[in-house]
Amino acid sequence: MNRICADPLTGEKIFAIKGLCRTYGEGAVEVKALTDVDLTIFRGEFIVLLGPSGSGKSTLLNILGGLDVPTRGEVWFGGQDLSRASENELTAYRRRHIGFVFQFYNLIPSLTVRENVALVTDIVTDPMPVDEAVDRVGLSPRRDHFPSQLSGGEQQRVAIARAIVKRPDVLLCDEPTGALDYQTGKLVLEVLEHVNRAFGTTSIVITHNAAIAKMADRVVYLGDGRVQRIETNAHKVSPSELTW
């Protein structure tokens, strides 16, 4: 079923990016990962970053997540200037506001589902109850299982539960379905959609898969380190309707 998208222009800005550049190396080996990127992201949006390898998607995500800093330009999270933040300030920002989901799950093999999720609750002041986070991703019956006893999709859902138990303002996902088959990938996307809808979590997803763009509020197309265009979906498609 199609769902009418909210107009992001009526919402609250959560990220304001102006003239963002990121360069690695220098001289003959200089690589311009991002060049003059301007972008505004609104609270509660579901954004898909689409583009080929080397287009700057991961670099942009890392800067938004406080894992990297720009060479030039500004990145504002609400009233905080991330481009001028100290390492301690960036660490606090990541702990309080950001949840990460990567292509590979990075679970601790010797810990159960519940224990993997509980790991991060010590670094935040108001975590979600661990069992609620596990239930939100549909893994309550598997909470006492170890990663080796789970499928790839189940492990990715554990990673999502670990990210959302912090109650983050922003969920950053780098190819969350890249290592999964078609049906399992759709189940993971359904979980991400649920988190975005149920909690109003601003969700930013990197993918090479153009079909996933149909479930986004807006799609940011990157190429050669620049924003090539931004498209707004008049109607969002649910993950169960996606085909690729």
C-alpha positions as CSV (number, residue, x, y, z in Angstrom):
1,M,0.0,0.0,0.0
2,N,1.3,3.4,-0.9
3,R,1.6,6.0,1.8
4,I,1.6,9.8,1.2
5,C,4.9,11.3,2.3
6,A,5.0,14.2,4.7
7,D,6.4,17.5,3.3
8,P,9.9,17.8,4.8
9,L,9.8,21.5,4.3
10,T,7.3,21.8,7.2
11,G,9.6,19.9,9.5
12,E,12.4,20.6,11.9
13,K,15.9,20.6,10.5
14,I,18.1,18.0,12.1
15,F,21.2,18.3,9.8
16,A,22.3,21.4,7.9
17,I,25.2,20.8,5.6
18,K,26.9,23.7,3.7
19,G,29.8,23.6,1.3
20,L,31.0,20.3,2.7
21,C,34.3,19.0,1.3
22,R,36.4,16.0,2.4
23,T,39.8,15.4,0.9
24,Y,42.2,12.6,1.6
25,G,45.9,12.7,0.9
26,E,47.6,15.5,-0.9
27,G,49.5,16.4,-4.1
28,A,49.4,13.6,-6.7
29,V,47.6,11.2,-4.4
30,E,44.9,13.7,-3.3
31,V,41.4,12.2,-3.4
32,K,38.3,14.4,-3.2
33,A,35.7,12.3,-1.6
34,L,33.2,15.1,-1.2
35,T,33.0,18.4,-3.0
36,D,30.7,21.4,-2.1
37,V,27.9,19.3,-0.7
38,D,24.8,21.3,0.4
39,L,22.1,19.3,2.1
40,T,19.3,19.7,4.7
41,I,17.8,16.7,6.4
42,F,14.6,17.0,8.5
43,R,13.8,15.3,11.7
44,G,11.9,12.0,11.1
45,E,12.8,11.7,7.5
46,F,13.8,8.4,5.8
47,I,16.6,9.3,3.4
48,V,18.3,7.0,0.9
49,L,21.8,7.9,-0.3
50,L,22.2,6.3,-3.8
51,G,25.2,6.2,-6.0
52,P,28.0,4.0,-7.3
53,S,31.1,3.0,-5.4
54,G,33.4,6.0,-4.8
55,S,30.5,8.5,-5.0
56,G,31.0,9.8,-1.5
57,K,28.1,8.0,0.3
58,S,30.1,6.4,3.1
59,T,32.2,9.5,3.6
60,L,29.1,11.6,4.0
61,L,27.6,9.1,6.4
62,N,30.8,9.0,8.5
63,I,30.8,12.7,8.8
64,L,27.1,12.8,9.9
65,G,27.9,10.1,12.4
66,G,30.9,12.0,13.9
67,L,33.3,9.3,12.8
68,D,35.1,11.7,10.4
69,V,35.4,15.5,10.0
70,P,35.2,17.7,6.9
71,T,38.2,19.3,5.3
72,R,36.1,22.3,4.7
73,G,32.5,23.4,5.1
74,E,29.9,23.2,7.9
75,V,27.9,20.3,9.3
76,W,25.3,21.3,11.9
77,F,23.3,18.9,14.1
78,G,20.6,21.1,15.5
79,G,22.7,23.9,17.2
80,Q,25.9,21.9,17.4
81,D,28.6,22.5,14.8
82,L,30.1,19.1,14.2
83,S,32.8,20.5,11.8
84,R,34.4,22.3,14.7
85,A,33.7,19.8,17.5
86,S,36.5,18.3,19.6
87,E,37.1,14.5,19.7
88,N,35.5,14.4,23.1
89,E,32.5,16.3,21.8
90,L,32.1,14.0,18.9
91,T,32.3,10.9,21.2
92,A,29.5,12.4,23.3
93,Y,27.5,13.2,20.2
94,R,27.8,9.6,18.9
95,R,26.8,8.1,22.2
96,R,23.8,10.4,22.8
97,H,22.4,10.8,19.3
98,I,23.5,8.3,16.8
99,G,22.8,4.6,16.1
100,F,24.9,2.7,13.5
101,V,24.0,-0.3,11.4
102,F,26.6,-1.6,9.0
103,Q,26.6,-4.3,6.2
104,F,28.4,-6.7,8.6
105,Y,26.9,-7.2,11.9
106,N,29.8,-6.9,14.3
107,L,28.2,-9.0,17.0
108,I,30.2,-10.6,19.8
109,P,30.1,-14.4,19.2
110,S,30.3,-15.3,22.9
111,L,27.3,-13.2,23.8
112,T,23.6,-13.9,23.4
113,V,21.2,-11.7,21.4
114,R,20.1,-10.0,24.6
115,E,23.7,-9.6,25.8
116,N,24.8,-8.1,22.5
117,V,22.0,-5.5,22.7
118,A,22.6,-4.7,26.4
119,L,26.2,-3.9,25.7
120,V,25.5,-0.3,24.7
121,T,23.1,0.6,27.4
122,D,25.8,1.5,29.8
123,I,26.9,4.5,27.7
124,V,23.6,6.3,27.5
125,T,21.4,7.9,30.2
126,D,18.0,6.7,29.1
127,P,18.2,3.5,27.2
128,M,15.1,1.5,26.0
129,P,14.5,-1.7,28.0
130,V,16.6,-4.3,26.3
131,D,13.8,-6.8,25.9
132,E,11.7,-4.1,24.2
133,A,14.4,-3.4,21.7
134,V,14.7,-7.1,20.9
135,D,11.0,-7.4,20.6
136,R,10.8,-4.4,18.2
137,V,13.0,-6.3,15.7
138,G,10.9,-9.5,16.1
139,L,13.5,-11.6,17.9
140,S,12.0,-12.2,21.4
141,P,11.9,-16.0,20.8
142,R,15.7,-15.9,19.9
143,R,16.9,-13.6,22.7
144,D,19.0,-16.3,24.4
145,H,20.6,-17.6,21.2
146,F,24.2,-16.9,20.1
147,P,25.0,-15.2,16.8
148,S,26.2,-18.6,15.3
149,Q,22.7,-19.9,15.9
150,L,21.1,-17.1,13.9
151,S,20.6,-16.5,10.2
152,G,22.2,-13.5,8.5
153,G,18.9,-11.5,8.6
154,E,18.4,-12.3,12.3
155,Q,22.0,-11.1,13.0
156,Q,21.3,-7.9,11.2
157,R,18.1,-7.4,13.2
158,V,20.2,-7.8,16.4
159,A,22.5,-5.1,15.1
160,I,19.4,-2.8,14.6
161,A,18.2,-3.6,18.1
162,R,21.6,-2.7,19.4
163,A,21.4,0.6,17.6
164,I,17.9,1.6,18.6
165,V,18.2,0.6,22.3
166,K,20.0,3.9,22.8
167,R,16.9,5.7,21.6
168,P,19.0,7.6,19.0
169,D,17.8,10.7,17.2
170,V,19.5,9.4,14.0
171,L,19.9,5.9,12.6
172,L,22.8,5.6,10.0
173,C,22.8,2.5,7.9
174,D,25.6,1.6,5.5
175,E,24.4,-1.1,3.1
176,P,22.2,-2.9,5.7
177,T,20.9,-5.4,3.2
178,G,24.1,-5.8,1.1
179,A,25.0,-9.2,2.5
180,L,21.5,-10.6,2.5
181,D,19.3,-12.4,0.0
182,Y,16.1,-10.8,-1.4
183,Q,13.5,-12.0,1.1
184,T,15.8,-11.5,4.1
185,G,16.7,-8.0,2.9
186,K,13.1,-7.1,2.7
187,L,12.5,-8.2,6.3
188,V,15.4,-6.0,7.5
189,L,14.0,-3.1,5.5
190,E,10.6,-3.6,7.2
191,V,12.3,-3.3,10.6
192,L,14.0,-0.1,9.5
193,E,10.7,1.3,8.3
194,H,9.1,0.4,11.6
195,V,11.8,2.1,13.6
196,N,11.4,5.3,11.5
197,R,7.7,5.3,11.8
198,A,7.2,4.2,15.4
199,F,9.9,6.3,17.0
200,G,10.3,9.2,14.5
201,T,14.0,8.3,14.2
202,T,15.7,10.1,11.3
203,S,16.9,7.3,9.2
204,I,19.7,7.6,6.5
205,V,20.4,4.5,4.4
206,I,23.2,3.9,2.0
207,T,22.5,1.5,-0.8
208,H,23.6,0.5,-4.3
209,N,20.1,-0.9,-4.8
210,A,17.9,1.7,-6.6
211,A,14.7,-0.2,-5.8
212,I,15.1,0.6,-2.1
213,A,14.8,4.3,-3.0
214,K,11.0,3.8,-3.4
215,M,10.5,3.5,0.4
216,A,12.3,6.8,1.1
217,D,10.9,10.2,1.8
218,R,13.7,11.6,-0.3
219,V,16.5,10.1,-2.4
220,V,19.9,11.9,-2.6
221,Y,21.9,10.8,-5.7
222,L,25.6,11.2,-5.3
223,G,28.3,11.0,-8.0
224,D,32.0,12.0,-8.0
225,G,31.6,13.3,-4.5
226,R,28.8,15.7,-5.3
227,V,25.0,15.8,-4.9
228,Q,23.8,15.2,-8.4
229,R,20.1,15.6,-7.6
230,I,17.5,15.1,-4.9
231,E,14.2,13.5,-5.6
232,T,11.1,13.5,-3.3
233,N,8.8,10.5,-3.4
234,A,5.2,11.7,-3.7
235,H,4.2,8.2,-2.4
236,K,6.3,5.8,-0.4
237,V,6.2,2.1,-1.1
238,S,6.3,-0.3,1.7
239,P,9.2,-2.8,1.8
240,S,6.9,-5.7,1.2
241,E,6.1,-4.2,-2.2
242,L,9.7,-3.7,-3.3
243,T,11.1,-5.9,-6.1
244,W,14.6,-6.1,-7.4
